[in-house]
């Protein structure tokens, strides 16, 4: 397990670094905070993490992931772990993002984009990506909520994902 925090504009991480989830350029565990390297200049709007992975949403709407990537959790089209942040190519800026997954080889990310669409990537073994399949995705895929609903908030964890629509309806998928 690991922790992320922002202090005066610098993101720090500590804990397990086995897959590069600390973002400091190596895979060493750290008991004291170490700076994340390779994020672009600008303000970090939000941080998120899950088992073996970490992410940073920048104020300009760009999103970066690092760490475990065996099922495409980084969203960059590869399945190679990264000890430094990699940019996730999305069709619009990110408004809200949440990483989930709580066990080995698991992990997925959900994002609400500025064009009001939803994107997901990573492990889809139990349908947690919302694509009506159980396939993984190494790049962001579009999720469409039933009845044309638009998401106001998203979260994901373990093998399940959730969205609260602007109307207040809760949608769930996965295990």
Phi, psi and omega in degrees: 000154183214165181232147176235144172203156181251127179230112179053039177088000176247131178272133179239154177218152174209163181113214181290136178235018187309326183248009182091010185293352175275344175070020182260009176097356178219186182241032180270141173288145181229128177269349176239152181302137178232141182293140171284133182249145173099001174285149179290164176291151183132178183269135175277123182274323182203151175240146177215153179206162176210187180304115175076003183220158180218159179207154178225127174264122180272157182300333180277003179093356177283154183229140182231137177239156172204158179112220185295140186210024186292340177242020179086021183301337181279342176073013183260010178091358181245176172233030179256128177303152178226125178275006176224156180300139173239143180286135176264118181283114180238155184286345177208166178296155181270133176263315178216145181216149179212128175262141178223174182121136187228008182214170182306138178066004179262170176135131179210159179232139174241142179219138168267128183259162183298339178272014180071011176267169176248143174235151178214152176201162179112215184284129179238019187311323182247020178083011185291350177276346177077024182259008183065025175218175177245030179266149172284161174223123180275354176227158180300136175243152181277136175249136177244121176284151179300156175059023179069017181297147176247136184283138173259334182205147177226155173205158179207148180193153183057241180240024181227154179227155185217149173221138171257121180285162178300337178277352181098355179289136177263127176246140180224148177206159182108208183275000000 
